[in-house]
Amino acid sequence: MSEMSVFECIAARRSVRDFEHKKIPEDAIQKILGAAVQAPSARHVLPWHFVLIEDEAKLKELSDFVLKKYGAVKGFAARIAFLKGKTVFHDAPLVVLVVCDENASNWVKEDAALAAENAFLTARALGIGSCFIGMANSLNDDESVLRSLALPKGFKVFAALAFGFPKNGVWPEGDKREIKIVKRF
């Protein structure tokens, strides 16, 4: 595996939604999490903790909860047709939940997002795909679900990150992106 420059990594990072059924090595997981905790945080609170889920039954249980919750939203079925029978985590072999004490600071959500992006960029540099799972925020809607994740009281899920090797080694195509400056003073 060759190393990527930070610029190459940023340009190559895309959401992967089709994963190999292959376990991620523990050393790669440690590098991904090690990068996540290097993210800056407001007032240096460092609020993040992680729940790692590799168990297929647990991922299906959580996915079923999310789909049931979103099933009540009008027109939702058409919007998730792209899942094609997969879990909301796209059948990723590893899902990392970034969890924080919701009262740790006023910027916990932003802090979790910074940690997530560090994790995603590190994964890409290691040849591991990733995807942010926004629907998983509904896990916070049920205290019994949070307890099943062994979260301390007051902790919530602020980011759900799916990781895995891209199916058949195929990475999503990148695109040319335009810089849109509203005004320069």
Buried (B, 14 or more C-beta within 10 A) or exposed (E): EEEBEEEEBEEBBBEBBBBBEEEBEEEBBEBBBEBBBEBEBBEEBBBBBBBEBBEEEBBBBBBEBBBEBBEEEEEEEEEBEEBEEBBBBBBBBBBBBBBBBBEBBEBBBBBBBBBBBBBBBBBBBBBBBBBBBEBBBBBBEEEEBBEBBEBEEEBBBBBBBBBBBBBEEEEBEEEEEEEEEEEEE
